[in-house]
Amino acid sequence: MTAALLCFLLAAPVLLVAGSPVNNSNNGTVPLVIWHGMGDSCCNPLSMGSIKKMIEEDISGIYVLSLMIGKNVVEDTENGFFMDVNEQVSMVCSQLAQDPQLKGGYNAMGFSQGAQFLRAVAQRCPSPPMKTLISVGGQHQGVYGLPRCPGESSHICDMIRKALNNGAYTDMVQKHLVQAQYWHDPLNDDLYKKHSLFLADINQERAVNETYKKNLQLLEKFVMVKFLQDTVVDPVDTEWFGFLKSGQAKETETLQESVLYKEDRLGLAAMEKAGKLDFLASNGDHLQFTREWFKANLLPYLQ
């Protein structure tokens, strides 16, 4: 495999899992949990399957768990669009807690929307402990647009756009469309903060949950990868926890310029001061990178 051509969108899992054969927990490696993105599945041989295989080849004996949301690949893909995110996170937390291979801790790698879902796991479920979280094109401040949904001719993409445009914060859309739960409308900030079922909660928009803040700071590293030529995520700044300034939809601000950081509502300022935040960039489009780039930039965090 000379390149990991991961052109899918943002993320999701239920709970069949695709794991490596059981390894000796004393072999010195740290287990890895992977959460795929929207439009993808746990075991696609061109995406998560290739990533899993590559990591197992490069780190001898590592236990890699790739989460499947549903009973099969079809359900897994569909649930990335339609299963409540909070339910997914709860199910994954239970799965990880019951896996004896993870009891000593694990690293996590989320692709696209899978990244913010794994951050929710870190904030809500500190046992077993997540050590390093690697966000590959994750949307930590949400999205305000779907410029290129995976499978442009798909009726699913058209339905998502229509639902988000007509009422992302209505109860029906929030409860039944995954992407609505991290839809962040800067022109309707009050509606977002009040009605967002997932993102507004994990980003401390309504109130500061000290447990979330404490648990996130337990991470040894939080690594965020931005794709500089991204045509899928809008705005791309969200991949480094930045976003559009409130009240308009043109100017962006960095994480460090945001209220979230200045008031340290999530502990990110403290984490950066402690050297726990790493910001990486890739010149490719969304989830497109070479094996060489992956090995040079991400593999060291897993070894």
Phi, psi and omega per residue, in radians:
M1 nan 1.965 -3.126
T2 -1.599 -0.306 3.126
A3 -2.679 2.474 3.054
A4 -1.662 1.697 -3.074
L5 -1.548 1.530 -3.042
L6 -1.803 1.447 -3.034
C7 -1.729 0.495 -3.128
F8 -1.574 -3.068 -3.119
L9 -1.798 -2.369 -2.713
L10 -1.477 -1.098 -3.135
A11 3.035 2.085 2.996
A12 -2.902 2.571 2.827
P13 -2.094 2.904 2.503
V14 -2.003 -1.960 -3.027
L15 -2.586 0.437 2.875
L16 -1.272 2.577 -3.128
V17 -2.257 2.648 3.062
A18 -1.964 1.850 -3.057
G19 -2.054 2.842 3.033
S20 -1.224 2.855 2.996
P21 -0.988 2.634 -3.107
V22 -1.064 2.230 -3.111
N23 -1.902 2.859 3.071
N24 -1.169 2.069 -3.089
S25 -1.185 -0.165 -3.138
N26 -1.793 0.293 -3.071
N27 -1.441 0.047 3.038
G28 1.593 -0.103 3.109
T29 -1.627 2.702 3.067
V30 -1.743 2.213 3.137
P31 -1.021 2.731 3.139
L32 -2.213 2.314 3.046
V33 -1.928 2.272 -3.121
I34 -2.017 2.363 3.050
W35 -2.159 2.127 -3.036
H36 -1.397 3.122 -3.089
G37 -1.813 3.071 -3.136
M38 -1.107 2.402 -3.122
G39 1.452 -0.034 -3.118
D40 -1.993 -3.130 3.056
S41 -2.492 2.981 -3.083
C42 -1.061 -0.535 -2.854
C43 -2.179 0.278 3.128
N44 -1.024 2.113 -3.075
P45 -1.124 -0.286 3.122
L46 -1.640 -0.097 -3.111
S47 -2.351 -1.674 -3.060
M48 -1.095 -0.627 3.098
G49 -1.066 -0.735 3.115
S50 -1.184 -0.729 3.133
I51 -1.077 -0.814 3.138
K52 -1.034 -0.828 -3.137
K53 -1.094 -0.741 -3.135
M54 -1.074 -0.780 -3.131
I55 -1.120 -0.731 3.134
E56 -1.130 -0.562 3.103
E57 -1.260 -0.611 -3.055
D58 -1.547 -0.408 3.120
I59 -2.150 1.714 -3.053
S60 -1.049 2.252 3.038
G61 1.447 0.017 -3.088
I62 -1.221 2.492 3.055
Y63 -1.644 2.061 -3.118
V64 -2.040 2.146 3.141
L65 -1.945 2.020 3.115
S66 -1.865 2.012 -2.998
L67 -1.300 2.354 3.040
M68 -1.984 2.213 3.120
I69 -1.702 1.621 -3.114
G70 2.272 -3.131 -3.069
K71 -1.540 -0.227 -3.140
N72 -2.729 3.100 -3.064
V73 -1.120 -0.637 3.133
V74 -1.105 -0.846 3.106
E75 -1.093 -0.688 -3.140
D76 -1.007 -0.806 -3.142
T77 -1.160 -0.808 -3.127
E78 -1.100 -0.661 -3.118
N79 -1.180 -0.347 3.035
G80 -1.189 -0.244 3.077
F81 -1.848 -0.599 -2.853
F82 -2.149 -0.132 -3.127
M83 -1.620 2.295 -3.141
D84 -0.857 2.252 -3.066
V85 -1.120 -0.719 -3.136
N86 -1.090 -0.622 3.077
E87 -1.169 -0.723 3.101
Q88 -1.046 -0.820 -3.117
V89 -1.075 -0.756 3.124
S90 -1.062 -0.754 3.130
M91 -1.126 -0.723 3.127
V92 -1.159 -0.727 3.098
C93 -0.986 -0.773 3.124
S94 -1.125 -0.745 3.125
Q95 -1.062 -0.805 -3.103
L96 -1.156 -0.670 -3.133
A97 -1.141 -0.459 -3.092
Q98 -1.637 -0.060 -3.102
D99 -1.573 1.941 -3.101
P100 -1.095 -0.393 3.141
Q101 -1.228 -0.291 -3.052
L102 -1.843 -0.001 -2.995
K103 -1.062 -0.459 3.122
G104 -1.534 -0.017 -3.115
G105 1.995 2.870 -3.067
Y106 -2.727 2.790 2.947
N107 -1.683 2.747 -3.125
A108 -2.325 2.478 3.109
M109 -2.345 2.029 -3.133
G110 -1.923 2.359 3.135
F111 -1.837 2.148 -3.133
S112 0.965 -2.234 -3.026
Q113 -1.097 -0.363 3.070
G114 -1.059 -0.409 -3.122
A115 -1.220 -0.825 3.131
Q116 -1.238 -0.454 3.075
F117 -1.196 -0.704 3.095
L118 -1.199 -0.543 3.054
R119 -1.114 -0.658 3.084
A120 -1.090 -0.660 3.068
V121 -1.060 -0.791 3.130
A122 -1.054 -0.708 -3.074
Q123 -1.327 -0.575 -3.032
R124 -1.723 -0.447 -2.969
C125 -2.336 1.449 -3.052
P126 -1.349 -0.040 3.133
S127 -2.258 2.132 0.001
P128 -1.199 2.742 -3.040
P129 -1.296 2.293 2.985
M130 -1.459 2.247 -3.089
K131 -1.605 -1.038 3.123
T132 -2.158 2.351 3.067
L133 -1.970 2.116 3.096
I134 -1.915 2.045 -3.130
S135 -1.774 1.962 -3.104
V136 -1.807 1.662 -3.130
G137 1.246 0.438 3.134
G138 -1.253 2.760 -3.091
Q139 -1.971 1.370 -2.960
H140 -1.314 -0.295 2.984
Q141 -1.939 0.307 3.106
G142 1.428 -2.934 3.127
V143 -2.329 2.746 3.041
Y144 -2.353 1.082 -3.124
G145 2.569 2.647 3.025
L146 -2.242 1.316 -3.042
P147 -1.097 -0.548 3.121
R148 -2.552 1.555 3.102
C149 -1.253 2.504 -3.138
P150 -1.118 2.232 -3.109
G151 1.403 1.182 -3.008
E152 -0.979 -0.517 -3.115
S153 -1.491 -0.074 -3.078
S154 -1.209 2.390 3.081
H155 -1.157 -0.403 3.126
I156 -1.130 -0.773 3.133
C157 -1.071 -0.751 3.127
D158 -1.119 -0.694 3.141
M159 -1.133 -0.705 3.139
I160 -1.098 -0.829 3.140
R161 -1.022 -0.792 -3.115
K162 -1.094 -0.775 -3.122
A163 -1.122 -0.745 -3.129
L164 -1.185 -0.702 -3.140
N165 -1.196 -0.579 -3.079
N166 -1.502 -0.308 -3.136
G167 2.867 1.258 -3.093
A168 -1.088 -0.467 -3.032
Y169 -1.815 0.224 3.009
T170 -1.302 2.679 -3.096
D171 -1.011 -0.758 -3.098
M172 -1.069 -0.820 -3.113
V173 -1.212 -0.752 3.139
Q174 -1.035 -0.711 -3.047
K175 -1.387 -0.333 -3.000
H176 -2.165 0.056 3.122
L177 -2.303 1.996 -3.083
V178 -0.957 -0.825 -3.043
Q179 -1.140 -0.458 3.084
A180 -1.160 -0.456 -3.089
Q181 -1.347 -0.181 2.958
Y182 -2.224 0.416 3.008
W183 -1.349 2.195 -3.030
H184 -2.181 1.755 -3.080
D185 -1.635 1.874 -3.105
P186 -1.224 -0.270 3.127
L187 -1.514 -0.211 3.125
N188 -2.336 1.039 -3.029
D189 -1.074 -0.683 -3.128
D190 -1.143 -0.726 3.111
L191 -1.109 -0.748 3.114
Y192 -1.035 -0.880 -3.088
K193 -1.122 -0.596 -3.085
K194 -1.415 -0.659 -2.940
H195 -1.956 -0.188 3.109
S196 -1.163 2.067 -3.048
L197 -1.350 -0.404 -3.054
F198 -2.076 -1.127 -2.982
L199 -1.082 -0.763 -3.122
A200 -1.089 -0.512 3.109
D201 -1.279 -0.922 -3.067
I202 -1.250 -0.304 3.098
N203 -1.705 0.221 3.019
Q204 1.038 0.636 -3.088
E205 -1.317 -0.557 -3.099
R206 -1.623 -0.655 -3.135
A207 -2.827 2.798 3.125
V208 -1.572 2.006 3.041
N209 -1.586 1.851 -3.052
E210 -1.104 -0.478 3.106
T211 -1.164 -0.748 3.075
Y212 -1.013 -0.812 -3.087
K213 -1.108 -0.773 3.138
K214 -1.131 -0.796 -3.078
N215 -1.152 -0.704 -3.136
L216 -1.109 -0.635 -3.130
Q217 -1.263 -0.124 3.047
L218 -1.300 -0.285 3.093
L219 -1.069 2.472 3.041
E220 -1.383 -0.604 3.100
K221 -2.582 2.486 2.993
F222 -2.194 1.888 -3.036
V223 -1.860 2.231 3.140
M224 -2.097 2.177 3.137
V225 -1.835 2.194 3.060
K226 -1.870 2.391 3.079
F227 -1.717 1.949 -2.959
L228 -1.190 -0.372 3.108
Q229 -1.914 0.495 -3.043
D230 -1.125 2.174 3.076
T231 -1.933 0.137 -3.104
V232 -1.844 -0.783 -3.050
V233 -1.631 2.300 -3.120
D234 -2.386 2.059 -0.044
P235 -1.450 2.653 -3.105
V236 -1.160 -0.387 3.134
D237 -0.994 -0.434 -3.130
T238 -1.082 -0.373 3.137
E239 -1.246 -0.306 3.002
W240 -1.953 0.374 3.092
F241 1.254 0.319 2.999
G242 -1.634 3.130 3.107
F243 -2.946 -3.069 3.040
L244 -1.277 2.492 3.069
K245 -1.156 2.498 -3.086
S246 -1.079 2.470 3.061
G247 1.615 -0.056 3.123
Q248 -2.707 3.046 -3.032
A249 -2.327 0.538 3.138
K250 -2.135 -0.890 -3.078
E251 -1.479 2.414 3.121
T252 -1.895 2.885 3.049
E253 -2.352 2.651 3.113
T254 -1.395 2.932 3.028
L255 -0.926 -0.802 -3.052
Q256 -1.160 -0.355 3.117
E257 -1.588 -0.115 -3.026
S258 -1.468 2.748 3.059
V259 -1.096 -0.658 3.125
L260 -0.936 -0.718 -3.115
Y261 -1.428 -0.795 -3.076
K262 -1.092 -0.631 3.087
E263 -1.583 -0.063 -3.107
D264 0.830 0.892 -3.080
R265 -1.214 -0.383 -3.111
L266 -2.049 -0.050 3.141
G267 1.547 0.129 -3.083
L268 -1.209 -0.608 3.101
A269 -1.130 -0.744 3.107
A270 -1.136 -0.658 3.123
M271 -1.159 -0.699 3.117
E272 -1.158 -0.704 3.111
K273 -1.072 -0.581 -3.139
A274 -1.477 0.013 3.125
G275 1.371 0.411 -3.082
K276 -1.647 -0.197 -3.141
L277 -1.775 2.227 3.061
D278 -2.137 2.292 -3.139
F279 -1.970 1.993 -3.129
L280 -1.982 2.760 3.133
A281 -2.347 2.554 3.031
S282 -2.215 2.475 -3.081
N283 -1.363 -0.072 -3.062
G284 -1.437 3.131 2.998
D285 -1.353 -3.116 -3.030
H286 -0.966 2.130 3.118
L287 1.002 0.531 3.062
Q288 -1.972 2.115 3.135
F289 -2.767 2.769 3.114
T290 -1.516 2.811 3.053
R291 -1.051 -0.648 3.141
E292 -1.113 -0.722 3.113
W293 -1.112 -0.758 3.133
F294 -1.050 -0.823 -3.104
K295 -1.144 -0.647 -3.105
A296 -1.332 -0.605 -2.983
N297 -1.840 -0.589 -3.054
L298 -1.887 -0.626 -3.097
L299 -0.991 -0.656 -3.141
P300 -1.022 -0.474 3.112
Y301 -1.261 -0.280 -3.082
L302 -1.747 -0.132 -3.057
Q303 -1.737 nan nan
